[in-house]
Amino acid sequence: MGTTAKAFVPTPAAWLFLVLAGLCLMAQAGGQSWQELLEYQRMGLEQGQLWRLFSAHLVHLGWAHALMNLLALGLLIALFGTPISPRVLVLLLAVSALAVDAGLWFLHPEILWYVGLSGALHGLLAGLLLLQWTIWNRRYLWLILLLSVKLVWEFVGGPLPVTAEIAGGPVVSQAHLFGALGGTLAALAFSVMSGRTLKK
């Protein structure tokens, strides 16, 4: 008897990646006019354009910047997000993005605009590593230390070399720190509430 191939059914985490990737690619396809409409823009926020707090993380400086961030998102979900429920992944990203927005708004009024997913990605990475370490796998401690070194480097000396060239524009490294802090606080709150609720 022959065997029938099973149809590929994306996991909830894969659906999350596909949805975010689709939104980022659509935003990028809109070009410069969409970037100006969707970016974190201090003047626009002062006029009540609150959608920018969300949409700023979906629009990028260029295709290279967008694809680099989407590759990082896919790797993070594939490598560290498997034991975590999609609901928690969404919350980690959302809290990290809001932490970036709040940090830029309250602590860096001189930053007039910002785009990109990298701040939220730093939060997602920090949150996932912390959850993996505290609940399942303590071998990830070295990655937590490596991320901490990167954030300290950027805080003291600015963006890592060549990152601006790769991204195609200025790198707002403050967003990485704020995102990582947001992801860390969210993960700590989740782990304190109940480690079991974080699993699928």
Phi and psi restraints in degrees (value plus and minus 20) as a CYANA .aco file:
   2 GLY   PHI    -100.2   -60.2
   2 GLY   PSI     139.1   179.1
   3 THR   PHI    -125.6   -85.6
   3 THR   PSI     124.5   164.5
   4 THR   PHI    -119.1   -79.1
   4 THR   PSI     117.0   157.0
   5 ALA   PHI     -93.4   -53.4
   5 ALA   PSI     117.8   157.8
   6 LYS   PHI     -96.2   -56.2
   6 LYS   PSI     117.7   157.7
   7 ALA   PHI     -90.2   -50.2
   7 ALA   PSI     120.9   160.9
   8 PHE   PHI     -95.5   -55.5
   8 PHE   PSI     102.7   142.7
   9 VAL   PHI    -137.7   -97.7
   9 VAL   PSI      94.1   134.1
  10 PRO   PHI     -80.2   -40.2
  10 PRO   PSI     121.8   161.8
  11 THR   PHI     -91.7   -51.7
  11 THR   PSI     142.9   182.9
  12 PRO   PHI     -75.9   -35.9
  12 PRO   PSI     -58.0   -18.0
  13 ALA   PHI     -84.7   -44.7
  13 ALA   PSI     -58.4   -18.4
  14 ALA   PHI     -85.8   -45.8
  14 ALA   PSI     -58.5   -18.5
  15 TRP   PHI     -81.7   -41.7
  15 TRP   PSI     -60.5   -20.5
  16 LEU   PHI     -79.2   -39.2
  16 LEU   PSI     -64.9   -24.9
  17 PHE   PHI     -82.2   -42.2
  17 PHE   PSI     -64.4   -24.4
  18 LEU   PHI     -83.3   -43.3
  18 LEU   PSI     -60.1   -20.1
  19 VAL   PHI     -85.1   -45.1
  19 VAL   PSI     -68.1   -28.1
  20 LEU   PHI     -84.3   -44.3
  20 LEU   PSI     -60.6   -20.6
  21 ALA   PHI     -82.6   -42.6
  21 ALA   PSI     -62.0   -22.0
  22 GLY   PHI     -82.4   -42.4
  22 GLY   PSI     -63.1   -23.1
  23 LEU   PHI     -84.0   -44.0
  23 LEU   PSI     -62.8   -22.8
  24 CYS   PHI     -85.1   -45.1
  24 CYS   PSI     -61.5   -21.5
  25 LEU   PHI     -89.1   -49.1
  25 LEU   PSI     -57.9   -17.9
  26 MET   PHI     -84.9   -44.9
  26 MET   PSI     -62.1   -22.1
  27 ALA   PHI     -82.8   -42.8
  27 ALA   PSI     -60.1   -20.1
  28 GLN   PHI     -87.7   -47.7
  28 GLN   PSI     -55.6   -15.6
  29 ALA   PHI     -85.5   -45.5
  29 ALA   PSI     -40.3    -0.3
  30 GLY   PHI     -93.0   -53.0
  30 GLY   PSI     -32.3     7.7
  31 GLY   PHI      54.8    94.8
  31 GLY   PSI    -180.9  -140.9
  32 GLN   PHI     -82.0   -42.0
  32 GLN   PSI     -56.8   -16.8
  33 SER   PHI     -85.4   -45.4
  33 SER   PSI     -58.2   -18.2
  34 TRP   PHI     -90.9   -50.9
  34 TRP   PSI     -57.0   -17.0
  35 GLN   PHI     -79.5   -39.5
  35 GLN   PSI     -65.2   -25.2
  36 GLU   PHI     -85.6   -45.6
  36 GLU   PSI     -51.0   -11.0
  37 LEU   PHI     -97.4   -57.4
  37 LEU   PSI     -51.7   -11.7
  38 LEU   PHI    -124.8   -84.8
  38 LEU   PSI     -38.6     1.4
  39 GLU   PHI     -85.5   -45.5
  39 GLU   PSI     137.7   177.7
  40 TYR   PHI     -84.0   -44.0
  40 TYR   PSI      98.0   138.0
  41 GLN   PHI    -157.5  -117.5
  41 GLN   PSI      94.3   134.3
  42 ARG   PHI     -78.5   -38.5
  42 ARG   PSI     -62.4   -22.4
  43 MET   PHI     -83.6   -43.6
  43 MET   PSI     -61.7   -21.7
  44 GLY   PHI     -84.3   -44.3
  44 GLY   PSI     -60.1   -20.1
  45 LEU   PHI     -85.5   -45.5
  45 LEU   PSI     -57.4   -17.4
  46 GLU   PHI     -83.0   -43.0
  46 GLU   PSI     -44.3    -4.3
  47 GLN   PHI    -112.1   -72.1
  47 GLN   PSI     -11.8    28.2
  48 GLY   PHI      70.8   110.8
  48 GLY   PSI      -6.7    33.3
  49 GLN   PHI    -104.0   -64.0
  49 GLN   PSI      50.9    90.9
  50 LEU   PHI     -91.3   -51.3
  50 LEU   PSI     -36.5     3.5
  51 TRP   PHI     -80.4   -40.4
  51 TRP   PSI     -43.5    -3.5
  52 ARG   PHI     -82.9   -42.9
  52 ARG   PSI     -45.8    -5.8
  53 LEU   PHI     -83.2   -43.2
  53 LEU   PSI     -48.2    -8.2
  54 PHE   PHI    -116.1   -76.1
  54 PHE   PSI     -69.8   -29.8
  55 SER   PHI     -88.7   -48.7
  55 SER   PSI     -43.7    -3.7
  56 ALA   PHI     -78.6   -38.6
  56 ALA   PSI     -48.4    -8.4
  57 HIS   PHI    -104.2   -64.2
  57 HIS   PSI     -26.3    13.7
  58 LEU   PHI    -121.6   -81.6
  58 LEU   PSI     -38.8     1.2
  59 VAL   PHI    -121.9   -81.9
  59 VAL   PSI     128.7   168.7
  60 HIS   PHI    -152.5  -112.5
  60 HIS   PSI     150.9   190.9
  61 LEU   PHI     -88.1   -48.1
  61 LEU   PSI     -48.4    -8.4
  62 GLY   PHI    -195.1  -155.1
  62 GLY   PSI    -199.5  -159.5
  63 TRP   PHI     -83.9   -43.9
  63 TRP   PSI     -59.0   -19.0
  64 ALA   PHI     -82.2   -42.2
  64 ALA   PSI     -63.3   -23.3
  65 HIS   PHI     -82.1   -42.1
  65 HIS   PSI     -65.6   -25.6
  66 ALA   PHI     -84.0   -44.0
  66 ALA   PSI     -67.8   -27.8
  67 LEU   PHI     -86.4   -46.4
  67 LEU   PSI     -56.0   -16.0
  68 MET   PHI     -82.2   -42.2
  68 MET   PSI     -64.8   -24.8
  69 ASN   PHI     -88.5   -48.5
  69 ASN   PSI     -58.2   -18.2
  70 LEU   PHI     -88.6   -48.6
  70 LEU   PSI     -56.2   -16.2
  71 LEU   PHI     -82.3   -42.3
  71 LEU   PSI     -63.7   -23.7
  72 ALA   PHI     -83.5   -43.5
  72 ALA   PSI     -61.1   -21.1
  73 LEU   PHI     -81.1   -41.1
  73 LEU   PSI     -65.7   -25.7
  74 GLY   PHI     -82.2   -42.2
  74 GLY   PSI     -61.4   -21.4
  75 LEU   PHI     -86.2   -46.2
  75 LEU   PSI     -61.3   -21.3
  76 LEU   PHI     -82.5   -42.5
  76 LEU   PSI     -65.2   -25.2
  77 ILE   PHI     -86.4   -46.4
  77 ILE   PSI     -61.1   -21.1
  78 ALA   PHI     -89.6   -49.6
  78 ALA   PSI     -60.6   -20.6
  79 LEU   PHI    -104.8   -64.8
  79 LEU   PSI     -57.1   -17.1
  80 PHE   PHI    -142.1  -102.1
  80 PHE   PSI     -34.0     6.0
  81 GLY   PHI    -113.6   -73.6
  81 GLY   PSI     -22.9    17.1
  82 THR   PHI     -78.8   -38.8
  82 THR   PSI     -65.2   -25.2
  83 PRO   PHI     -99.2   -59.2
  83 PRO   PSI     -23.0    17.0
  84 ILE   PHI    -120.7   -80.7
  84 ILE   PSI     120.2   160.2
  85 SER   PHI     -89.2   -49.2
  85 SER   PSI     126.9   166.9
  86 PRO   PHI     -76.6   -36.6
  86 PRO   PSI     -53.2   -13.2
  87 ARG   PHI     -79.6   -39.6
  87 ARG   PSI     -61.2   -21.2
  88 VAL   PHI     -91.5   -51.5
  88 VAL   PSI     -56.7   -16.7
  89 LEU   PHI     -79.4   -39.4
  89 LEU   PSI     -64.1   -24.1
  90 VAL   PHI     -82.8   -42.8
  90 VAL   PSI     -64.2   -24.2
  91 LEU   PHI     -84.8   -44.8
  91 LEU   PSI     -60.0   -20.0
  92 LEU   PHI     -80.9   -40.9
  92 LEU   PSI     -65.6   -25.6
  93 LEU   PHI     -83.9   -43.9
  93 LEU   PSI     -62.6   -22.6
  94 ALA   PHI     -86.3   -46.3
  94 ALA   PSI     -65.7   -25.7
  95 VAL   PHI     -84.8   -44.8
  95 VAL   PSI     -60.3   -20.3
  96 SER   PHI     -83.2   -43.2
  96 SER   PSI     -63.2   -23.2
  97 ALA   PHI     -83.3   -43.3
  97 ALA   PSI     -63.0   -23.0
  98 LEU   PHI     -85.0   -45.0
  98 LEU   PSI     -54.9   -14.9
  99 ALA   PHI     -84.9   -44.9
  99 ALA   PSI     -58.7   -18.7
 100 VAL   PHI     -81.7   -41.7
 100 VAL   PSI     -68.9   -28.9
 101 ASP   PHI     -78.2   -38.2
 101 ASP   PSI     -67.2   -27.2
 102 ALA   PHI     -85.9   -45.9
 102 ALA   PSI     -61.7   -21.7
 103 GLY   PHI     -82.8   -42.8
 103 GLY   PSI     -64.5   -24.5
 104 LEU   PHI     -86.5   -46.5
 104 LEU   PSI     -60.7   -20.7
 105 TRP   PHI     -88.1   -48.1
 105 TRP   PSI     -67.6   -27.6
 106 PHE   PHI    -108.6   -68.6
 106 PHE   PSI     -51.2   -11.2
 107 LEU   PHI    -126.6   -86.6
 107 LEU   PSI     -39.1     0.9
 108 HIS   PHI    -154.2  -114.2
 108 HIS   PSI      47.9    87.9
 109 PRO   PHI     -84.5   -44.5
 109 PRO   PSI     -35.9     4.1
 110 GLU   PHI     -94.4   -54.4
 110 GLU   PSI     -37.6     2.4
 111 ILE   PHI    -104.2   -64.2
 111 ILE   PSI      88.7   128.7
 112 LEU   PHI    -108.7   -68.7
 112 LEU   PSI     -41.7    -1.7
 113 TRP   PHI    -172.2  -132.2
 113 TRP   PSI     136.3   176.3
 114 TYR   PHI    -178.2  -138.2
 114 TYR   PSI     121.8   161.8
 115 VAL   PHI    -159.2  -119.2
 115 VAL   PSI     136.9   176.9
 116 GLY   PHI      97.6   137.6
 116 GLY   PSI     137.9   177.9
 117 LEU   PHI    -112.8   -72.8
 117 LEU   PSI     -24.7    15.3
 118 SER   PHI     -84.0   -44.0
 118 SER   PSI     -55.9   -15.9
 119 GLY   PHI     -82.6   -42.6
 119 GLY   PSI     -67.0   -27.0
 120 ALA   PHI     -85.2   -45.2
 120 ALA   PSI     -53.8   -13.8
 121 LEU   PHI     -85.4   -45.4
 121 LEU   PSI     -58.5   -18.5
 122 HIS   PHI     -83.1   -43.1
 122 HIS   PSI     -57.1   -17.1
 123 GLY   PHI     -87.8   -47.8
 123 GLY   PSI     -61.6   -21.6
 124 LEU   PHI     -81.8   -41.8
 124 LEU   PSI     -64.7   -24.7
 125 LEU   PHI     -81.6   -41.6
 125 LEU   PSI     -68.0   -28.0
 126 ALA   PHI     -80.2   -40.2
 126 ALA   PSI     -64.5   -24.5
 127 GLY   PHI     -85.3   -45.3
 127 GLY   PSI     -64.9   -24.9
 128 LEU   PHI     -84.3   -44.3
 128 LEU   PSI     -63.1   -23.1
 129 LEU   PHI     -83.1   -43.1
 129 LEU   PSI     -60.7   -20.7
 130 LEU   PHI     -86.1   -46.1
 130 LEU   PSI     -62.6   -22.6
 131 LEU   PHI     -85.2   -45.2
 131 LEU   PSI     -62.9   -22.9
 132 GLN   PHI     -81.1   -41.1
 132 GLN   PSI     -59.8   -19.8
 133 TRP   PHI     -92.1   -52.1
 133 TRP   PSI     -65.8   -25.8
 134 THR   PHI     -98.5   -58.5
 134 THR   PSI     -45.2    -5.2
 135 ILE   PHI    -130.3   -90.3
 135 ILE   PSI     -59.8   -19.8
 136 TRP   PHI    -140.1  -100.1
 136 TRP   PSI     -74.8   -34.8
 137 ASN   PHI    -155.3  -115.3
 137 ASN   PSI      85.5   125.5
 138 ARG   PHI     -99.2   -59.2
 138 ARG   PSI     -23.2    16.8
 139 ARG   PHI     -90.2   -50.2
 139 ARG   PSI     -32.9     7.1
 140 TYR   PHI     -99.0   -59.0
 140 TYR   PSI     -17.5    22.5
 141 LEU   PHI     -78.3   -38.3
 141 LEU   PSI     -58.2   -18.2
 142 TRP   PHI     -85.3   -45.3
 142 TRP   PSI     -52.3   -12.3
 143 LEU   PHI     -91.2   -51.2
 143 LEU   PSI     -55.2   -15.2
 144 ILE   PHI     -81.8   -41.8
 144 ILE   PSI     -62.5   -22.5
 145 LEU   PHI     -85.9   -45.9
 145 LEU   PSI     -59.6   -19.6
 146 LEU   PHI     -84.1   -44.1
 146 LEU   PSI     -63.4   -23.4
 147 LEU   PHI     -82.4   -42.4
 147 LEU   PSI     -60.2   -20.2
 148 SER   PHI     -82.2   -42.2
 148 SER   PSI     -61.4   -21.4
 149 VAL   PHI     -82.6   -42.6
 149 VAL   PSI     -62.8   -22.8
 150 LYS   PHI     -80.1   -40.1
 150 LYS   PSI     -65.1   -25.1
 151 LEU   PHI     -86.2   -46.2
 151 LEU   PSI     -58.6   -18.6
 152 VAL   PHI     -85.5   -45.5
 152 VAL   PSI     -62.8   -22.8
 153 TRP   PHI     -76.4   -36.4
 153 TRP   PSI     -68.6   -28.6
 154 GLU   PHI     -87.5   -47.5
 154 GLU   PSI     -54.9   -14.9
 155 PHE   PHI     -86.6   -46.6
 155 PHE   PSI     -58.4   -18.4
 156 VAL   PHI    -106.2   -66.2
 156 VAL   PSI     -66.1   -26.1
 157 GLY   PHI    -133.1   -93.1
 157 GLY   PSI     -17.5    22.5
 158 GLY   PHI      68.5   108.5
 158 GLY   PSI    -192.6  -152.6
 159 PRO   PHI     -77.8   -37.8
 159 PRO   PSI     132.7   172.7
 160 LEU   PHI     -83.4   -43.4
 160 LEU   PSI     131.4   171.4
 161 PRO   PHI     -76.2   -36.2
 161 PRO   PSI     125.1   165.1
 162 VAL   PHI      47.6    87.6
 162 VAL   PSI     -24.3    15.7
 163 THR   PHI     -85.8   -45.8
 163 THR   PSI     -56.2   -16.2
 164 ALA   PHI     -85.1   -45.1
 164 ALA   PSI     -58.4   -18.4
 165 GLU   PHI     -86.2   -46.2
 165 GLU   PSI     -59.9   -19.9
 166 ILE   PHI     -87.7   -47.7
 166 ILE   PSI     -64.3   -24.3
 167 ALA   PHI     -91.6   -51.6
 167 ALA   PSI     -46.1    -6.1
 168 GLY   PHI      67.9   107.9
 168 GLY   PSI       1.4    41.4
 169 GLY   PHI     155.2   195.2
 169 GLY   PSI    -196.9  -156.9
 170 PRO   PHI     -84.2   -44.2
 170 PRO   PSI     121.7   161.7
 171 VAL   PHI    -122.6   -82.6
 171 VAL   PSI     103.1   143.1
 172 VAL   PHI    -111.1   -71.1
 172 VAL   PSI      67.2   107.2
 173 SER   PHI     -88.2   -48.2
 173 SER   PSI     -41.0    -1.0
 174 GLN   PHI     -78.9   -38.9
 174 GLN   PSI     -53.1   -13.1
 175 ALA   PHI     -83.3   -43.3
 175 ALA   PSI     -53.6   -13.6
 176 HIS   PHI     -83.7   -43.7
 176 HIS   PSI     -63.2   -23.2
 177 LEU   PHI     -86.1   -46.1
 177 LEU   PSI     -66.8   -26.8
 178 PHE   PHI     -83.5   -43.5
 178 PHE   PSI     -61.4   -21.4
 179 GLY   PHI     -82.6   -42.6
 179 GLY   PSI     -64.1   -24.1
 180 ALA   PHI     -82.9   -42.9
 180 ALA   PSI     -59.3   -19.3
 181 LEU   PHI     -84.3   -44.3
 181 LEU   PSI     -62.2   -22.2
 182 GLY   PHI     -83.3   -43.3
 182 GLY   PSI     -65.2   -25.2
 183 GLY   PHI     -83.8   -43.8
 183 GLY   PSI     -57.9   -17.9
 184 THR   PHI     -85.1   -45.1
 184 THR   PSI     -66.2   -26.2
 185 LEU   PHI     -83.9   -43.9
 185 LEU   PSI     -60.4   -20.4
 186 ALA   PHI     -84.1   -44.1
 186 ALA   PSI     -63.9   -23.9
 187 ALA   PHI     -84.8   -44.8
 187 ALA   PSI     -59.5   -19.5
 188 LEU   PHI     -82.4   -42.4
 188 LEU   PSI     -62.3   -22.3
 189 ALA   PHI     -82.8   -42.8
 189 ALA   PSI     -62.8   -22.8
 190 PHE   PHI     -83.4   -43.4
 190 PHE   PSI     -65.7   -25.7
 191 SER   PHI     -87.3   -47.3
 191 SER   PSI     -51.9   -11.9
 192 VAL   PHI     -90.5   -50.5
 192 VAL   PSI     -61.2   -21.2
 193 MET   PHI     -80.1   -40.1
 193 MET   PSI     -75.5   -35.5
 194 SER   PHI    -198.5  -158.5
 194 SER   PSI     102.1   142.1
 195 GLY   PHI     -84.7   -44.7
 195 GLY   PSI     -51.3   -11.3
 196 ARG   PHI     -89.4   -49.4
 196 ARG   PSI     -48.6    -8.6
 197 THR   PHI     -92.5   -52.5
 197 THR   PSI     -32.6     7.4
 198 LEU   PHI    -103.5   -63.5
 198 LEU   PSI     -35.5     4.5
 199 LYS   PHI    -105.5   -65.5
 199 LYS   PSI     141.3   181.3
